[in-house]
Amino acid sequence: MFDMVSRRGFVSLSAAAAAGLGLAGCSGNKTSEPAGSDAGSAKASSKKETVELQIFAANSLEKALPEVQELYTDQTGTTFADTQFKASGDLVEQMRAGAAVDVLITASKGTMDDAEVAELVDVDTREDMFVNDLVIVRAEGSDTKVEAIADVANLDGKIAIGDAKTVPAGKYANQALASVGLYTGTEGDDGEYAPELVDKVALADKVGTAAAYVSTGDCVAGFVYSSDIFRYDGIEEAFVCPEDSHKPIVYPGAVADSSEHADEAKAFIDFCLTNKKAQKIWAKYGFELSE
């Protein structure tokens, strides 16, 4: 869909991307760009009534998305309400309860499917926005060694895993564990942990909590996204779970069916995927755009 580098090479470019973003912000030069891409949309939007959008987004976007929103506000004048960053399942439940939302971005196709079945989003606006890797992390500087998924059962200490009922990262983790016989359900939320692992699991209410458990030493390892290493201090990669050990990690986005600013909400989703400066922000936090 977009001309992006491969996921494995993407993370290595994040530092360069961040530097490029900084240089772009310092430059005094102005360049001519297509309308709706960067600066071109600012003049047009100045003639429109200011719109405020409410975004519900997966917890793992907590650092990257606000920077993209700030960029969008600078260029279009559109503002944002207090963006909600929670486990994807919790966000869908809030929408079921009647929360006013303009854009929903989840960390799994399954969670967006749930929103779609419940008629909470406009199906025609749905886009696969980002992809990610599932990694096992340890505390920074730790001597904990993980050379395979099955190694977590032999570690001396707790393993942080998102609660699969609401946390997509937890479902992916359980799928990975199922691939080596440490979980009984292939979907990730339909089974039980193996006897040698069950007492080691520390469930987390969101992927960020799983990362925090590891950084504080409450857990010796945990399952998170590769992008979480960029947004949390005190953790480092111990092992990257093979892609075939779990379902593809995809972040879909869609306009909420009840949005009163549907056109503006769709324009923001498009901006996230096409704007070059926004792409540099995603890169800085380890996200790759979906193809």
WOURFEN-V11662 format. One record per helix or strand of 2 or more residues. SS is the DSSP state (hx for helix, st for strand). FROM is the first residue (numbers start at 1). TO is the last residue. Records with the same first field share a line. If there is no record, write none. Layout:
SS->FROM-TO + FROM-TO
This chain:
hx->7-26 + 40-45 + 59-61 + 64-76 + 88-96 + 109-117 + 123-125 + 149-154 + 168-178 + 195-198 + 207-215 + 228-231 + 243-245 + 262-274 + 276-284
st->52-53 + 55-58 + 79-80 + 84-86 + 103-105 + 127-131 + 134-139 + 159-162 + 201-204 + 221-225 + 235-240 + 250-256 + 288-289
